């Protein structure tokens, strides 16, 4: 198995609860779900996918490795699995969902980066990044923050966490992951294989990607999908103080037929 991928367990295990698995954005750290953990902890057993900062594997390898990790987590029980993919992780989440639909109960996509191809000028940056020294690359991360997030809606500690996550990945790896997004072909996915509920969150103030347009597009692709527009949110919406994912799931009634979880979310 690809040893570049692993699951972080950011809160105490809850083996009796549904499994909530987070696939991160381009940083791959798996650490940027931190501001949502307090809300998720009472209801879910949480795992965060971490991708090694030097990982240069293909979509196929990443998908197979992620599926293997999920299989390990679900071998001994039949818990419901909620897979949440953000940005880059949304693309990986879609690949996992259509290739191993039996492992996933529900899919949540947050500003999925499948919209990358709708920003052609991003392609120009891919070869250039290979020639940028890492020191310059890391220094430029601060200038990119306003495009990745609505900074006024994010607490200072979470802005710093986002900056640190961006700096943790080299220019070469960023270039590689951008090339993966460039080569992510939505038409290659058999969406009909995943006929379980899908919720697509889109930030109306996403300055990086046309996320509302992508949410509408993907809603038509999956057999059971609906979208929720976050009217004030940017691209990194899960870092925003006012965004509570657990409240969105409750509002959208997006839980499995689990009486205890449904009752808890309704209260």
C-alpha positions in Angstrom: 0.0 0.0 0.0 1.1 3.6 -0.6 2.8 4.6 2.6 2.4 8.3 1.8 -1.2 8.2 2.9 -2.3 7.7 6.5 -5.3 8.5 8.7 -4.9 11.0 11.6 -7.2 10.5 14.6 -7.7 14.1 15.9 -10.1 13.3 18.7 -10.7 10.4 21.1 -12.1 7.3 19.2 -15.8 6.6 19.3 -16.1 3.1 17.8 -19.8 3.1 18.4 -20.4 6.2 16.3 -20.6 6.7 12.5 -17.2 7.2 10.9 -16.5 10.7 9.5 -13.5 10.8 7.1 -12.1 14.1 5.9 -10.0 14.4 2.7 -8.0 17.6 2.7 -7.2 20.2 0.1 -3.9 20.8 -1.7 -1.9 21.0 1.5 -2.7 17.4 2.2 -1.9 17.8 5.9 -5.3 16.7 7.2 -5.0 19.3 10.0 -7.4 22.0 8.7 -10.5 20.4 10.0 -9.6 21.4 13.5 -12.2 24.2 13.8 -15.0 21.7 13.0 -13.9 19.0 15.4 -15.8 20.4 18.5 -19.0 20.2 16.6 -18.4 16.8 15.0 -16.9 15.1 18.1 -20.2 14.3 19.9 -21.7 12.5 16.9 -18.8 11.0 14.9 -15.6 9.0 15.0 -13.3 11.2 13.0 -10.4 10.4 10.7 -8.4 12.9 8.6 -6.5 11.8 5.6 -2.9 13.0 5.6 -0.9 12.9 2.4 2.9 13.1 2.7 4.3 16.5 1.7 6.6 14.9 -0.8 4.0 12.6 -2.4 4.0 12.5 -6.2 1.6 9.6 -6.8 -1.0 9.5 -9.6 -4.7 9.8 -9.1 -5.0 6.0 -9.5 -2.4 5.3 -6.7 -4.0 7.9 -4.4 -7.4 6.4 -4.9 -6.3 2.8 -4.3 -4.4 3.9 -1.2 -7.4 5.8 0.2 -9.7 2.9 -0.5 -7.3 0.5 1.3 -7.3 2.8 4.4 -11.1 2.9 4.4 -11.2 -0.9 4.1 -8.9 -1.2 7.2 -11.2 1.1 9.2 -14.4 -0.7 8.3 -13.2 -4.4 8.3 -14.6 -5.3 11.7 -17.9 -3.3 11.7 -20.7 -2.1 9.4 -20.7 1.6 10.5 -22.0 4.3 8.3 -19.2 6.2 6.7 -19.5 9.9 5.9 -16.8 11.0 3.5 -16.1 14.7 3.3 -13.7 16.0 0.6 -12.6 19.6 0.4 -11.2 21.2 -2.8 -8.4 18.8 -4.0 -9.8 16.2 -1.5 -13.2 16.6 -3.2 -11.8 15.2 -6.4 -10.2 12.3 -4.6 -13.4 11.8 -2.7 -15.4 11.5 -5.9 -12.9 8.9 -7.3 -13.2 6.9 -4.1 -17.0 7.1 -4.0 -17.5 5.8 -7.6 -14.8 3.1 -7.3 -15.8 1.8 -3.9 -19.4 2.9 -3.3 -19.9 0.0 -0.9 -17.5 1.7 1.6 -19.3 5.1 1.6 -22.7 5.9 3.1 -22.8 9.6 2.3 -20.6 12.0 0.4 -19.9 15.7 1.2 -18.0 17.9 -1.2 -16.8 21.3 -0.1 -15.9 23.6 -3.0 -14.6 20.6 -5.0 -11.5 21.4 -7.2 -13.1 19.6 -10.2 -13.8 23.2 -11.2 -10.1 23.7 -11.8 -10.5 23.1 -15.5 -12.9 26.0 -15.7 -10.0 28.4 -14.8 -7.7 27.8 -17.8 -5.1 30.4 -16.7 -4.2 28.1 -13.7 -2.6 25.7 -16.2 0.0 28.3 -17.1 1.3 28.3 -13.5 2.0 24.6 -13.4 5.4 24.5 -15.3 6.5 27.8 -13.8 6.3 26.4 -10.2 9.0 24.0 -11.0 11.5 26.9 -11.4 10.5 28.8 -8.2 12.9 28.3 -5.3 11.1 26.9 -2.2 12.1 29.9 -0.2 10.3 32.2 -2.7 7.4 29.8 -2.9 6.9 29.8 0.9 7.2 33.5 1.1 4.5 34.0 -1.5 2.0 31.9 0.4 0.9 35.0 2.4 0.0 36.8 -0.8 -2.2 33.9 -1.9 -4.3 33.8 1.4 -7.0 36.2 0.3 -7.7 34.0 -2.8 -8.0 30.9 -0.7 -10.1 32.2 2.1 -12.4 35.0 3.3 -9.8 36.1 5.9 -12.2 38.3 7.9 -14.3 35.3 8.6 -11.4 33.2 10.0 -9.9 33.3 13.5 -6.3 34.4 13.7 -5.1 30.9 14.8 -6.9 29.3 11.9 -5.4 31.8 9.4 -2.0 30.9 10.8 -2.8 27.2 10.5 -3.8 27.7 6.8 -0.6 29.6 6.1 1.5 26.9 7.8 -0.2 24.2 5.8 0.5 26.1 2.6 4.2 26.5 3.5 4.5 22.8 4.3 4.2 21.8 0.6 7.1 22.5 -1.8 6.6 24.3 -5.2 7.4 21.0 -6.9 4.6 19.2 -5.1 2.2 22.0 -5.6 3.0 21.9 -9.3 2.4 18.1 -9.3 -1.0 18.4 -7.5 -2.1 21.2 -9.9 -1.2 18.9 -12.8 -3.4 16.2 -11.2 -6.3 18.7 -11.1 -5.6 19.7 -14.7 -5.8 16.0 -15.7 -8.9 15.3 -13.6 -11.5 14.4 -16.2 -15.0 14.5 -14.8 -16.3 12.6 -17.8 -14.2 9.6 -16.7 -16.3 9.1 -13.6 -19.3 6.8 -13.6 -21.5 8.9 -11.3 -24.3 6.4 -11.5 -22.3 3.9 -9.4 -22.7 6.1 -6.4 -26.4 6.3 -5.8 -26.3 7.4 -2.2 -26.9 10.9 -0.9 -24.4 13.6 -1.8 -24.3 17.1 -0.4 -22.2 19.8 -2.3 -21.3 22.9 -0.4 -20.3 26.0 -2.4 -18.9 29.3 -1.2 -20.6 32.2 -3.0 -17.4 34.3 -2.4 -15.0 31.7 -3.6 -12.3 33.8 -5.4 -10.3 30.7 -6.4 -12.9 28.5 -8.2 -16.4 28.9 -9.7 -17.8 26.7 -6.9 -21.5 27.6 -7.3 -21.3 26.7 -11.0 -19.5 23.4 -10.2 -22.1 22.6 -7.4 -24.9 23.0 -9.9 -23.0 20.9 -12.5 -22.3 18.0 -10.0 -25.8 18.0 -8.7 -26.9 17.0 -12.1 -24.3 14.2 -12.3 -24.9 12.2 -9.1 -28.2 10.3 -8.9 -28.9 11.7 -5.4 -27.2 15.0 -5.0 -28.2 18.4 -3.7 -26.3 21.6 -3.1 -26.1 24.2 -0.3 -24.8 27.7 -1.1 -22.8 29.4 1.7 -23.6 33.0 0.8 -20.7 34.7 2.6 -18.1 32.0 2.4 -14.8 31.8 0.4 -12.9 28.7 -0.8 -11.6 27.5 2.6 -15.1 27.6 4.1 -14.6 25.0 6.8 -12.1 27.3 8.5 -14.6 30.1 8.9 -15.8 30.8 12.4 -19.5 31.0 11.5 -19.5 27.8 9.4 -20.5 24.8 11.5 -20.5 21.7 9.4 -22.5 19.8 12.0 -25.2 22.4 11.8 -25.3 22.3 8.0 -25.7 18.5 8.2 -28.6 18.9 10.6 -30.2 21.6 8.6 -30.0 19.5 5.4 -31.1 16.4 7.4 -28.0 14.7 6.0 -27.7 11.7 8.3 -28.2 8.0 7.9 -31.2 6.3 9.3 -29.6 6.2 12.8 -32.2 7.1 15.4 -29.7 8.2 18.0 -27.7 10.4 15.6 -30.9 11.9 14.1 -32.3 12.7 17.6 -29.0 14.3 18.7 -28.7 16.4 15.5 -32.3 17.5 15.8 -31.8 18.8 19.4 
